Amino acid sequence: MGVDSEAVLLTEISVEGFRSLRDASFRPGPVTALVGEPGTGKSNLLAAVRAVLDPKGAPLTSGDVARDRRGPIRITVRTSREESCTVRADPPDGQVREGAKMPVVAFMPAALRADSLIAPPVPPGLAKVRAGGRTPGRRGDAEAARGLVTVIEDWVGHGVTGVVVLIEEPELFLPPQVQRYLYRLLRRLAEKGNQVLYSTHSPSFLNVARLDEIVFTDFEPDSGTTFTQPVPVPPDEEFRAYSEFDAARSELFLARAAVLVEGQTERLALPFVFQALGHDPDREGISIIECGGKPNIPVIARVARAVGVPFLAVHDRDAPARKQPNLAEQRLNRLIAEIAGQDAVELAPDFEGVARLRGRQKHKPARAWRNFSHRRADEFPPQLVRIVERAVALARGGPGRE
């Protein structure tokens, strides 16, 4: 993504003693998506950035002080011009702001989505923007959400530049098509010399080809909020990863654990195994990711490793247990084993054989769905039971990433 060479971007954000952020830092890019379970500190980070860029609009109070911490709140940002600014506060004794002048900030919180967007002065004519401000009075949630889209359209159209835009959950009340459109608008806004940081629970706002734009948040009682930034996809795999990750597969970024499978047959059948064993994969935060064929499992497994999502890679051996697969299958099986390690699950000769789905190959997903929907727990083969048990154990290992 091209960025205006004159734009001043935040290059590092460090926060100490602010709410759940006891001592945390990360390096944002022109676009940054904050991803994590509720309560891990995504909104606290956006509030901290606003507090240092707009201290008069977001004064720090005693309620902002991290629990069990001695000493003042300290929030520091550094910019692409190698300048910095720090806000220190020890409420109720006031706060001090020191350092260089920082970019203007526009804060768009979820709680005020249906009313006004908080924004200090920006370029002429856009000093204070109401979400969809063309309509007076309070509006419904859906209309207000579309108002956010209108605001970003207006800013892109008017060439607004030099603004740090903070948005809580831009996907709220928007259908999938509009979510994808808004994501592209935000990227265009960043290209014009602005910086966009948002928290999200929507795959539409996550881009596998830009893993460097994703920051994962976790929370531990002893250390507070922590940030993890994955290593980008290698350039030679970037296009393939981008082309293979649709919204369904991008659920991987939001999962506590994932089960990577070859195709629709496994994706439709495995939920019945979970159900028979008394588990709901959605409640457990487990995504069953259909990879579009065995050759794609290594690509998606590498992404799962990069972002730290625990996973199982379930694939066919494509040969009986006592026979060797053909050379191409041997190489692919070894590659999956190298990437997934002990999390690779090889089924011999294949899923259909293990699941006892005999008969013609035609309409396999439909036959699997009908067959599995009537089975009891003791009627499922041990290999599939172990997959479910391992997946649940991975998901319950806690929200922390590897």
Secondary structure as a PSIPRED ss2 file (coil, helix, strand):
# PSIPRED VFORMAT (PSIPRED V4.0)

   1 M C   1.000  0.000  0.000
   2 G C   1.000  0.000  0.000
   3 V C   1.000  0.000  0.000
   4 D C   1.000  0.000  0.000
   5 S C   1.000  0.000  0.000
   6 E C   1.000  0.000  0.000
   7 A C   1.000  0.000  0.000
   8 V C   1.000  0.000  0.000
   9 L C   1.000  0.000  0.000
  10 L E   0.000  0.000  1.000
  11 T E   0.000  0.000  1.000
  12 E E   0.000  0.000  1.000
  13 I E   0.000  0.000  1.000
  14 S E   0.000  0.000  1.000
  15 V E   0.000  0.000  1.000
  16 E E   0.000  0.000  1.000
  17 G E   0.000  0.000  1.000
  18 F E   0.000  0.000  1.000
  19 R C   1.000  0.000  0.000
  20 S C   1.000  0.000  0.000
  21 L E   0.000  0.000  1.000
  22 R E   0.000  0.000  1.000
  23 D E   0.000  0.000  1.000
  24 A E   0.000  0.000  1.000
  25 S E   0.000  0.000  1.000
  26 F E   0.000  0.000  1.000
  27 R C   1.000  0.000  0.000
  28 P C   1.000  0.000  0.000
  29 G C   1.000  0.000  0.000
  30 P C   1.000  0.000  0.000
  31 V E   0.000  0.000  1.000
  32 T E   0.000  0.000  1.000
  33 A E   0.000  0.000  1.000
  34 L E   0.000  0.000  1.000
  35 V E   0.000  0.000  1.000
  36 G C   1.000  0.000  0.000
  37 E C   1.000  0.000  0.000
  38 P C   1.000  0.000  0.000
  39 G C   1.000  0.000  0.000
  40 T C   1.000  0.000  0.000
  41 G C   1.000  0.000  0.000
  42 K H   0.000  1.000  0.000
  43 S H   0.000  1.000  0.000
  44 N H   0.000  1.000  0.000
  45 L H   0.000  1.000  0.000
  46 L H   0.000  1.000  0.000
  47 A H   0.000  1.000  0.000
  48 A H   0.000  1.000  0.000
  49 V H   0.000  1.000  0.000
  50 R H   0.000  1.000  0.000
  51 A H   0.000  1.000  0.000
  52 V H   0.000  1.000  0.000
  53 L H   0.000  1.000  0.000
  54 D C   1.000  0.000  0.000
  55 P C   1.000  0.000  0.000
  56 K C   1.000  0.000  0.000
  57 G C   1.000  0.000  0.000
  58 A C   1.000  0.000  0.000
  59 P C   1.000  0.000  0.000
  60 L C   1.000  0.000  0.000
  61 T C   1.000  0.000  0.000
  62 S H   0.000  1.000  0.000
  63 G H   0.000  1.000  0.000
  64 D H   0.000  1.000  0.000
  65 V E   0.000  0.000  1.000
  66 A C   1.000  0.000  0.000
  67 R C   1.000  0.000  0.000
  68 D C   1.000  0.000  0.000
  69 R C   1.000  0.000  0.000
  70 R C   1.000  0.000  0.000
  71 G C   1.000  0.000  0.000
  72 P C   1.000  0.000  0.000
  73 I E   0.000  0.000  1.000
  74 R E   0.000  0.000  1.000
  75 I E   0.000  0.000  1.000
  76 T E   0.000  0.000  1.000
  77 V E   0.000  0.000  1.000
  78 R E   0.000  0.000  1.000
  79 T E   0.000  0.000  1.000
  80 S C   1.000  0.000  0.000
  81 R C   1.000  0.000  0.000
  82 E C   1.000  0.000  0.000
  83 E C   1.000  0.000  0.000
  84 S E   0.000  0.000  1.000
  85 C E   0.000  0.000  1.000
  86 T E   0.000  0.000  1.000
  87 V E   0.000  0.000  1.000
  88 R E   0.000  0.000  1.000
  89 A E   0.000  0.000  1.000
  90 D C   1.000  0.000  0.000
  91 P C   1.000  0.000  0.000
  92 P C   1.000  0.000  0.000
  93 D C   1.000  0.000  0.000
  94 G C   1.000  0.000  0.000
  95 Q E   0.000  0.000  1.000
  96 V E   0.000  0.000  1.000
  97 R E   0.000  0.000  1.000
  98 E E   0.000  0.000  1.000
  99 G E   0.000  0.000  1.000
 100 A C   1.000  0.000  0.000
 101 K C   1.000  0.000  0.000
 102 M C   1.000  0.000  0.000
 103 P C   1.000  0.000  0.000
 104 V E   0.000  0.000  1.000
 105 V E   0.000  0.000  1.000
 106 A E   0.000  0.000  1.000
 107 F E   0.000  0.000  1.000
 108 M E   0.000  0.000  1.000
 109 P C   1.000  0.000  0.000
 110 A H   0.000  1.000  0.000
 111 A H   0.000  1.000  0.000
 112 L H   0.000  1.000  0.000
 113 R C   1.000  0.000  0.000
 114 A C   1.000  0.000  0.000
 115 D C   1.000  0.000  0.000
 116 S E   0.000  0.000  1.000
 117 L C   1.000  0.000  0.000
 118 I E   0.000  0.000  1.000
 119 A C   1.000  0.000  0.000
 120 P C   1.000  0.000  0.000
 121 P C   1.000  0.000  0.000
 122 V C   1.000  0.000  0.000
 123 P C   1.000  0.000  0.000
 124 P C   1.000  0.000  0.000
 125 G C   1.000  0.000  0.000
 126 L C   1.000  0.000  0.000
 127 A C   1.000  0.000  0.000
 128 K C   1.000  0.000  0.000
 129 V C   1.000  0.000  0.000
 130 R E   0.000  0.000  1.000
 131 A C   1.000  0.000  0.000
 132 G C   1.000  0.000  0.000
 133 G C   1.000  0.000  0.000
 134 R C   1.000  0.000  0.000
 135 T C   1.000  0.000  0.000
 136 P C   1.000  0.000  0.000
 137 G C   1.000  0.000  0.000
 138 R C   1.000  0.000  0.000
 139 R C   1.000  0.000  0.000
 140 G C   1.000  0.000  0.000
 141 D H   0.000  1.000  0.000
 142 A H   0.000  1.000  0.000
 143 E H   0.000  1.000  0.000
 144 A H   0.000  1.000  0.000
 145 A H   0.000  1.000  0.000
 146 R H   0.000  1.000  0.000
 147 G H   0.000  1.000  0.000
 148 L H   0.000  1.000  0.000
 149 V H   0.000  1.000  0.000
 150 T H   0.000  1.000  0.000
 151 V H   0.000  1.000  0.000
 152 I H   0.000  1.000  0.000
 153 E H   0.000  1.000  0.000
 154 D H   0.000  1.000  0.000
 155 W H   0.000  1.000  0.000
 156 V H   0.000  1.000  0.000
 157 G H   0.000  1.000  0.000
 158 H H   0.000  1.000  0.000
 159 G C   1.000  0.000  0.000
 160 V C   1.000  0.000  0.000
 161 T C   1.000  0.000  0.000
 162 G C   1.000  0.000  0.000
 163 V E   0.000  0.000  1.000
 164 V E   0.000  0.000  1.000
 165 V E   0.000  0.000  1.000
 166 L E   0.000  0.000  1.000
 167 I E   0.000  0.000  1.000
 168 E E   0.000  0.000  1.000
 169 E C   1.000  0.000  0.000
 170 P C   1.000  0.000  0.000
 171 E C   1.000  0.000  0.000
 172 L C   1.000  0.000  0.000
 173 F C   1.000  0.000  0.000
 174 L C   1.000  0.000  0.000
 175 P C   1.000  0.000  0.000
 176 P H   0.000  1.000  0.000
 177 Q H   0.000  1.000  0.000
 178 V H   0.000  1.000  0.000
 179 Q H   0.000  1.000  0.000
 180 R H   0.000  1.000  0.000
 181 Y H   0.000  1.000  0.000
 182 L H   0.000  1.000  0.000
 183 Y H   0.000  1.000  0.000
 184 R H   0.000  1.000  0.000
 185 L H   0.000  1.000  0.000
 186 L H   0.000  1.000  0.000
 187 R H   0.000  1.000  0.000
 188 R H   0.000  1.000  0.000
 189 L H   0.000  1.000  0.000
 190 A H   0.000  1.000  0.000
 191 E H   0.000  1.000  0.000
 192 K C   1.000  0.000  0.000
 193 G C   1.000  0.000  0.000
 194 N C   1.000  0.000  0.000
 195 Q E   0.000  0.000  1.000
 196 V E   0.000  0.000  1.000
 197 L E   0.000  0.000  1.000
 198 Y E   0.000  0.000  1.000
 199 S E   0.000  0.000  1.000
 200 T C   1.000  0.000  0.000
 201 H C   1.000  0.000  0.000
 202 S C   1.000  0.000  0.000
 203 P H   0.000  1.000  0.000
 204 S H   0.000  1.000  0.000
 205 F H   0.000  1.000  0.000
 206 L C   1.000  0.000  0.000
 207 N C   1.000  0.000  0.000
 208 V H   0.000  1.000  0.000
 209 A H   0.000  1.000  0.000
 210 R H   0.000  1.000  0.000
 211 L H   0.000  1.000  0.000
 212 D H   0.000  1.000  0.000
 213 E H   0.000  1.000  0.000
 214 I E   0.000  0.000  1.000
 215 V E   0.000  0.000  1.000
 216 F E   0.000  0.000  1.000
 217 T E   0.000  0.000  1.000
 218 D E   0.000  0.000  1.000
 219 F E   0.000  0.000  1.000
 220 E E   0.000  0.000  1.000
 221 P C   1.000  0.000  0.000
 222 D C   1.000  0.000  0.000
 223 S C   1.000  0.000  0.000
 224 G E   0.000  0.000  1.000
 225 T E   0.000  0.000  1.000
 226 T E   0.000  0.000  1.000
 227 F E   0.000  0.000  1.000
 228 T E   0.000  0.000  1.000
 229 Q C   1.000  0.000  0.000
 230 P C   1.000  0.000  0.000
 231 V C   1.000  0.000  0.000
 232 P C   1.000  0.000  0.000
 233 V C   1.000  0.000  0.000
 234 P C   1.000  0.000  0.000
 235 P H   0.000  1.000  0.000
 236 D H   0.000  1.000  0.000
 237 E H   0.000  1.000  0.000
 238 E H   0.000  1.000  0.000
 239 F H   0.000  1.000  0.000
 240 R H   0.000  1.000  0.000
 241 A H   0.000  1.000  0.000
 242 Y H   0.000  1.000  0.000
 243 S H   0.000  1.000  0.000
 244 E H   0.000  1.000  0.000
 245 F C   1.000  0.000  0.000
 246 D C   1.000  0.000  0.000
 247 A C   1.000  0.000  0.000
 248 A C   1.000  0.000  0.000
 249 R H   0.000  1.000  0.000
 250 S H   0.000  1.000  0.000
 251 E H   0.000  1.000  0.000
 252 L H   0.000  1.000  0.000
 253 F H   0.000  1.000  0.000
 254 L H   0.000  1.000  0.000
 255 A C   1.000  0.000  0.000
 256 R C   1.000  0.000  0.000
 257 A E   0.000  0.000  1.000
 258 A E   0.000  0.000  1.000
 259 V E   0.000  0.000  1.000
 260 L E   0.000  0.000  1.000
 261 V E   0.000  0.000  1.000
 262 E C   1.000  0.000  0.000
 263 G C   1.000  0.000  0.000
 264 Q H   0.000  1.000  0.000
 265 T H   0.000  1.000  0.000
 266 E H   0.000  1.000  0.000
 267 R H   0.000  1.000  0.000
 268 L H   0.000  1.000  0.000
 269 A H   0.000  1.000  0.000
 270 L H   0.000  1.000  0.000
 271 P H   0.000  1.000  0.000
 272 F H   0.000  1.000  0.000
 273 V H   0.000  1.000  0.000
 274 F H   0.000  1.000  0.000
 275 Q H   0.000  1.000  0.000
 276 A H   0.000  1.000  0.000
 277 L C   1.000  0.000  0.000
 278 G C   1.000  0.000  0.000
 279 H C   1.000  0.000  0.000
 280 D C   1.000  0.000  0.000
 281 P H   0.000  1.000  0.000
 282 D H   0.000  1.000  0.000
 283 R H   0.000  1.000  0.000
 284 E H   0.000  1.000  0.000
 285 G C   1.000  0.000  0.000
 286 I E   0.000  0.000  1.000
 287 S E   0.000  0.000  1.000
 288 I E   0.000  0.000  1.000
 289 I E   0.000  0.000  1.000
 290 E E   0.000  0.000  1.000
 291 C C   1.000  0.000  0.000
 292 G C   1.000  0.000  0.000
 293 G C   1.000  0.000  0.000
 294 K H   0.000  1.000  0.000
 295 P H   0.000  1.000  0.000
 296 N H   0.000  1.000  0.000
 297 I H   0.000  1.000  0.000
 298 P H   0.000  1.000  0.000
 299 V H   0.000  1.000  0.000
 300 I H   0.000  1.000  0.000
 301 A H   0.000  1.000  0.000
 302 R H   0.000  1.000  0.000
 303 V H   0.000  1.000  0.000
 304 A H   0.000  1.000  0.000
 305 R H   0.000  1.000  0.000
 306 A H   0.000  1.000  0.000
 307 V H   0.000  1.000  0.000
 308 G C   1.000  0.000  0.000
 309 V C   1.000  0.000  0.000
 310 P C   1.000  0.000  0.000
 311 F E   0.000  0.000  1.000
 312 L E   0.000  0.000  1.000
 313 A E   0.000  0.000  1.000
 314 V E   0.000  0.000  1.000
 315 H E   0.000  0.000  1.000
 316 D E   0.000  0.000  1.000
 317 R C   1.000  0.000  0.000
 318 D C   1.000  0.000  0.000
 319 A C   1.000  0.000  0.000
 320 P C   1.000  0.000  0.000
 321 A C   1.000  0.000  0.000
 322 R C   1.000  0.000  0.000
 323 K C   1.000  0.000  0.000
 324 Q C   1.000  0.000  0.000
 325 P C   1.000  0.000  0.000
 326 N C   1.000  0.000  0.000
 327 L H   0.000  1.000  0.000
 328 A H   0.000  1.000  0.000
 329 E H   0.000  1.000  0.000
 330 Q H   0.000  1.000  0.000
 331 R H   0.000  1.000  0.000
 332 L H   0.000  1.000  0.000
 333 N H   0.000  1.000  0.000
 334 R H   0.000  1.000  0.000
 335 L H   0.000  1.000  0.000
 336 I H   0.000  1.000  0.000
 337 A H   0.000  1.000  0.000
 338 E H   0.000  1.000  0.000
 339 I H   0.000  1.000  0.000
 340 A H   0.000  1.000  0.000
 341 G H   0.000  1.000  0.000
 342 Q H   0.000  1.000  0.000
 343 D H   0.000  1.000  0.000
 344 A E   0.000  0.000  1.000
 345 V E   0.000  0.000  1.000
 346 E E   0.000  0.000  1.000
 347 L E   0.000  0.000  1.000
 348 A C   1.000  0.000  0.000
 349 P C   1.000  0.000  0.000
 350 D C   1.000  0.000  0.000
 351 F H   0.000  1.000  0.000
 352 E H   0.000  1.000  0.000
 353 G H   0.000  1.000  0.000
 354 V H   0.000  1.000  0.000
 355 A H   0.000  1.000  0.000
 356 R C   1.000  0.000  0.000
 357 L C   1.000  0.000  0.000
 358 R C   1.000  0.000  0.000
 359 G C   1.000  0.000  0.000
 360 R C   1.000  0.000  0.000
 361 Q C   1.000  0.000  0.000
 362 K C   1.000  0.000  0.000
 363 H C   1.000  0.000  0.000
 364 K H   0.000  1.000  0.000
 365 P H   0.000  1.000  0.000
 366 A H   0.000  1.000  0.000
 367 R H   0.000  1.000  0.000
 368 A H   0.000  1.000  0.000
 369 W H   0.000  1.000  0.000
 370 R H   0.000  1.000  0.000
 371 N H   0.000  1.000  0.000
 372 F H   0.000  1.000  0.000
 373 S C   1.000  0.000  0.000
 374 H C   1.000  0.000  0.000
 375 R C   1.000  0.000  0.000
 376 R C   1.000  0.000  0.000
 377 A H   0.000  1.000  0.000
 378 D H   0.000  1.000  0.000
 379 E H   0.000  1.000  0.000
 380 F C   1.000  0.000  0.000
 381 P C   1.000  0.000  0.000
 382 P H   0.000  1.000  0.000
 383 Q H   0.000  1.000  0.000
 384 L H   0.000  1.000  0.000
 385 V H   0.000  1.000  0.000
 386 R H   0.000  1.000  0.000
 387 I H   0.000  1.000  0.000
 388 V H   0.000  1.000  0.000
 389 E H   0.000  1.000  0.000
 390 R H   0.000  1.000  0.000
 391 A H   0.000  1.000  0.000
 392 V H   0.000  1.000  0.000
 393 A H   0.000  1.000  0.000
 394 L H   0.000  1.000  0.000
 395 A H   0.000  1.000  0.000
 396 R C   1.000  0.000  0.000
 397 G C   1.000  0.000  0.000
 398 G C   1.000  0.000  0.000
 399 P C   1.000  0.000  0.000
 400 G C   1.000  0.000  0.000
 401 R C   1.000  0.000  0.000
 402 E C   1.000  0.000  0.000
